[in-house]
């Protein structure tokens, strides 16, 4: 079995945490119990590009239990929990010397070159272990483990054929989908353009990776794309990409927008960030948050949860916004709403949560007070202009500890940046807690089943899961919290014009 992780000896630790997480993920466990015998994903090859955490391990093993053949990579160079990756590779019935789980290509602290290599490997199902469509789990014997596991192009076990891709993709941020679309475009053109000096480093490494693939296996993506049934996308950034591709007529397969399911956006984005933002800040900085002035850039779902968390710690919270509705919401919640330029010189903590880029610029950082803390919980690594920061003449970067850096400007003032501008709750902590990820991943699993079982209902467009599935996900989590629902009487249901069993709100209802 082909895989690339840090150290398989971490698997026992990972398995202990996975078993605890399963208790806190009632939605996924209920879906396993309901669907395992039916095997709705039998023979379906699924590539996952999503943070390789303990919670993701429960999602992966749920997909396997439902019949899928799975390969996985992380969508972030810092977010992998190495013990989780090891446990998934070893599997529930394997050992470090005889792994029997799922091929994973992820470790904490990948370079961008390694990141795109991992994505490419997760998209390749050409190995001999996938020759039988009847097998729900990849087969493979023991393979040696390189504890460092950082040599691009060398994998632990596995073959080198490059012709069979996934049927379906689980994506977070859209990078696996992007690689397939760009690879297909350049396959048809017959050439991958060389990176330009002004291109972001991320794009440069993707282009170099695609050029290598085209040289080694020309036409790979033209063989891969016709077999892809669709993608289920986890987050705002990836959803924006998908809608743009649909609008431009470039979307190559069906996409399900998981992010905008209510039980994802209102739970993962608000309540998950409310929990994990503070976790990341505390682990990285150990600075007292109470009494500080904190700025949250963006008051969407992520910004709402982040602002709640900071205010709960006693910070004075100021919000920046471009959207008049979100700005009014922030004001009605009691937050000051200012521009970044109004507050950049005196605030203590800056958190970006916009899904946009260059939200905090180099000019902003030059004006910040000495010791200001800067972090991102929204989008990739370019909400904060990290590339521009590194180019400031005379600036000095000092690593304090992993994913916590001091940047000293020539005038002597310092700012402290978390996770190199990437998602601080994953880079500096462990991401969202299991319960809230159960709601997100229940949606992902149902969306994958929908693609596998009912693709005939869909075109090459972006869809949202229907309301009754959203309500189903919520129901699956109520018993765990001791919640008892009131039941509509038939005459009450008739009075408001809904079925007794739901759904209870129209699709346009805003929770």
N, C-alpha and C positions, 0 to 999 in steps of 0.2 A: 504494500500500500504506500502510495506516494504522500508525503506530508512534509511540512517544515515548521517546526515549533522550537521554542527555546530548550526545553528539557523535559523529557517524558517522566523523569523521576518525580515531577511535581503533580502527577496525575492523581495520586491518592488524596492529596490535599484538595485538589479540585473536585474530586468526586464527593468528598464530605460536604463541601459547600453547595454542590449541585443538589444533593439530597435535601439539604435545608431549604434551598431556594424553591424546590418543588412544592414544599408545604406552603410557601408564600405565593404560589402562582396557580391559584385554583382554576382560572380560566383554561390554561393550557392543559392541566391535568384532567379537567372535565371533557375537553375535546378529545384527548387521548382515549378516555374511557368510552366515549360515545362512538368514535370513528375507527378505532384500531382494528376491530374485526372486519370493517367494511373496506379497509385499504384503499381509500379514495385517491391516493397518490402513487399507487403501485406502478412501477416502471417509469415514473417521471423523474428526469434528471434535473436537480435544482442546484443552482449556484447561489450562494449567499455572500453578499458584501456588506457586512454589518458588524459593528463593534463586537469583538470576540471576548465576551464577558461570561460570567457564570450564568446570568439570565439568558444570554443568547444560547448557551449550551443546552438549556432546557428547551428552547425553541427548536434547535437542530435535532435533538433526540425525539421531539414530538413529530417533526416531519419524517424522520426515519421510521418511527412507529406506525405512521400512516402509509408507509410503503415507498417513500421517496428514496432515490439515490442522491446523496448530497456531497458537495464540495464547498469549502468555506474559506473566506479571507476576511480581514478586518477592513473597515472603511476609514480608518484613522491610524496614523503611525504610532500614536501613543496610547490608544485605548485598550489594547489587548491585555487581558489578565492571563499571564502565562500558565498558571495552574489550570485555568479553565480550558485553554487550548490543548494542553497536555491530556486532560481528562477526556475530552471529546475524541482525540485521536486514539487513545487507549481503549475507550469504549467501556460499556458496563460489564463485559465479560472477557476483556483482554488483560494484558499486563504490559509493562514497559518493554519487555523483550518480545512480546507477541501482540502488538496492537490490533484491535478488531473493531475499531470505531469508524470515524469519518475523516477523510482527508482534510486537514486544516493547514493553511499557509498564513501564519500570523505570529508575531511576537512583539512585545512592547519595545519601542525605540527603533522601528524600521527606518531606513533611509527612504527617500522618495523613489530611488531606483528599485530598491527591494519591494516597496509598496506596489508598484505597477507590475513587477514580476509576480508577486503573490496574487494579484488580481487576475493576471493572465493564466496562472496555473489553476486557479479556482474555476476558470471557465473551460477547462480542458478535461473532457470525459473520455479520452481516447485510450486509456489504459486497459489492460486485459481484465481487470476486475469488474469492468462494466459491460462485458460481452453478453452477459445474461440479463435480459430485462426482467426476469422473474425475481432477481435478488434485490431485496430492499436495502441491504447493507453491503458496502463494498467488501470484497474478500481480499485477503492478503496476509502474508506471513510476517515473520519478524524482520525488522530492519534496524540497522545501527543508528544511533542517535549522536549527532554533533551538538553538544550542549550550547555552543555559541549560535549555531544555525543562522549565520548571516552572510553566507556566500551566495550571491545571486547566480542562478543557473544550476546550482547543485541542490538536489532534493534528497530527502531520506527515503529511499525506495522509489519504485515507479518506473514507467517507461517514458519514451520520448515522442510518441506519435502525437499529432496535433490536429486531428480532423473531426472529432465529435464534440459538440458543445452541449450546453444545457437546453432543456425544454422550457424552463422557467427560471426567473431570477428573483431573489429577495434582495432589494437594494436599499441603501441608506445614504442619501446624498447624490446618488445617480452615477457613481464612478464606473461600476461594471457596465451599466447601460451605455455610458459615454464611450467606453473602450470598444464595445461592440459596434456602436454607430459610426465612430470615427474609423475603426478598422474596416468596416464595410465600405465606407465612402472611399477610402484610399485603395482598397482592393479593386474597386471598380475603376478608379483613376489609373491604377497601375503603378502608383508611386506614393510614398509618404514624404511630405515636405520636411525639409531640414528645420530644426528649431531656429527661431530668430533671436538675436541677442536680447531684445526687449521682452520676449515671452517670459511669463512666470516660470519658476523652476519646475513646478508641478507639471505644467504643459510640456516643457522641454523633455522631461523624463518620460512622459506618456508617448510623445512622438518618437523618441529613441527606442522605446519598447516596441511600438507598432512597426517601426522600420526593421527591427530584428526579426519580428514574427513574419513580416512579409518576405524577408530574405529566406528564412528557414522553411516556411510553409506558405508559399504564394497561393492566394485564393482561399485561405482558411475561413475568413469571415463570410465569404459568399456561400460556403458550405454550411456555416453555422447558423446564419440568420433565418433561412427558411424553416428550420426546425424549432425556433423559439416561439412559444405560444404567447408569452407575455411576461411582464415584470410587475411586482408589487412593491411600491415605493414608500419608504418609511417616513421621510422628513420633508420639510418645506422646501429646502434647496433643490432636492431631486424632483419634487413635484413641479416647481417653477420651470425646470429644464424640460420636463415632459410636456407641459402645456405649450411651451415655446416651440418644441419640435412638432407637436400636433398642428399648431397654427401655421407653421412653415411647410407643412406637408412632408416632414422628414421622419416622422415616427414610424419605425419599422415593424412594430408589433403592439398588441394590446397592453395597456398599462392600467393598473388599479391604484388609485391614490388612497393609500392607507392613512396617510397623515391627517386627512380631513374627516375621518371617522370621528364622531364625538368622543368615543371612548379611547381614542388615541390623543387627539389634540388637546382636549380638556383635562386629560389625566397625565399622560406622559409629559406634555409640554408645560402645563401649569404646575401640577402637584409634584411631578418628578423633578423639575428644575427648582421648585421651592425647597425640596429636600437636598438635592445634590450640589447646588451652587455653594451653599454654606459649607458643605463637606469639603469641597475642593479648596475653597478659600482658607479654611482652618488648617487643613493638612499642609498646604503649601506655605502659608504666611505666618500662622499662629499669631496674627495681629488682632487685637480687640476690635470688633466691628461696631459695638455700641458706642454712640457718641460721634462716630465718623460721618462725613458727608459722602454718600454713595450716589453715583450717577448710573442709571440704567438706560442704555440707548435702545429704544424700541419698546413699545408696550403692547406687542402682540401676546400670544399665549405664553411664550417663553419669558418675555419681559414681565408679564403679570406675575408669574410664579417667582421670578427673580426679585422683583420689587417687594413682594410679600415676605420673602425670606430675609431680605436685608432690613426691612422695617421691623420684622419680628425680633431681630437681634438688637434693635435700638438705634439703628442708623437713621440719619436724616436722608431721605431718598428723593432724588430729583430725576425726573423722566425727560428724555428727549424723544420727539415724535415728528413724523411727516404727515401722518394721517389725522385729520381733524376729529374723526370719531374716536379713535384710540386716545388721542390727546384729551378729549372731553371725558372719556372714561377715567383716565388717570387723575384728572382734576377732581372728579366726583368721588374718587377713592381717597382723596386727601393728599395726593402727591403734587409737588410743584412741577410744572412743565416749563422747561427752559430750552434754549439751544445749547449745544456743547460749548460754543464760543462764550456764552454767558458764565459758565461754571468751571471751565477747564483749568483756571489758575488756582482755585481754592479747594476743589473736591479731593477727597482722599482715595476713593475707590471708583474705578470706571469699569463697567460691565457692558459689553456689546451683545445685543440679542435681536438683530435686525434681519439677518439673511441677506444683507447687502455687502458691498465691499468698500474699503477705504472710508469707513465710518469714523474711525480715529486715525487721523493722518499724522505724519511726522511733525508738521507744524503744530498740531495739538500737543503732541508729546514734548516738544521743545518748551512749551509754555506751562507744562504741569509743575506742581510743587515738588520739592525734593521728597522722595519716598513714596510718591503716588503709586498705587497698585492698579495694574491694568490687566484685564482678562476678558475672554470671549466665551460665551455659551451659546452662540447662535449659528455660525456658519464658517466652515473650513478654517483657513488661517489668514484670510485677507480682510476680515472686518477691521482688524488692526493692521496698518500698513507695515508689516514686518520686513518686507523686502526693502522698502524705502528707509526704514530705520537702520538696517544693516549698512546702508550706503552713506550714512551721515559721516562726513569727514571728521576723523578724530574720536569717534564714539568708541567706547570700550564695553564689551560684554563679559560679565563675570557670572559663572554658574554658581548658585548658592547650594542647590541640591537638584536632583532630577526634576525637570519641568518647572524650575523656578530660577529666573535669571535677573540679575541686576544690570541695567544699561546706564552707563555714566556718560553724560554729554560733555563736550569740551568745556562748558562753563562750570562743570562740577556737580550739577544737579543730577539726581538719579531717579529712574523709575524702575519698578519691579514688575516683570511680565510673567504671567502664568502660562505654562504649556506651549511656549513659543507662539502664542496667539491662536492655538487650536483650542478645542473644547476643553475648558479647564475642569469641568466636573468629571470628565473621563481621564484626562491626562494627569490630573493631580489627585483624583480620588477614584471611586469605583463606579461612577455613573449612577443612574437611577436605581432605586430599590426594587426588589423582586416583584412586589405586589403590583406596582404601577406598570412595570414592564409586562406583566401578565396580560394587562388590558391591551397594550400595543401588539404583543405577539399573538394574542388570540385573534386579533384582526388580521395579522399577517397570515396566520394559518388558514383562516376561513377564506381569505383572498386567494391563497394558493390552491385550495380545494376548488374554488369557483373557476379558476383558469383551467384546472385539470378536468373538471366535470362538465363545464357549461360554456366552453369557448365559443360555441356556435352563436351565442347571444351577443357577442362583442365584435366590434370592428377595430381598426388600428387607431383607437382614440383613448383618451384618459377617462376613467370611470371612478365613481365613488361607490363603496359597498352600500347596498340598500339599508334602509332604516331598521328593518326587522333584525338584520344581523348585528347592527350596532346595539340594539336593545338586548339581543341574545348575549353579547359579550358582557354587558353590564349585569345581567341576571346571573351569569356564571360566577360573579364575584361577591354577590350579596350575602350568601350564607356565611362566608368566611368572616364577614364583619358583623354578623348577628342582625342583619337587616331583614325586616318583614314587610313585604309590600301589601298595601291595601288593594283589594280587588274591586273592579268596577262591577256594579250590578247591571244586568242587561239593559234596563231602562235608562241608566246613566250613560252607558256606552252609546245607546241610540240618540240620546239627547245631544251629545257633543259630536256624534257622527264618526265614531271610531270603533274598531272591533274590540270585543271584551279582552282578547289576548294581545292587543296592540298590532302594529305600532301606534303610539299615542300622539305623535307630533308629525306635522307635515315635513317634507324634506327640506323646506326652506327655513324651518324653525331654528333660531339661534339660541343655543343654551346659555 
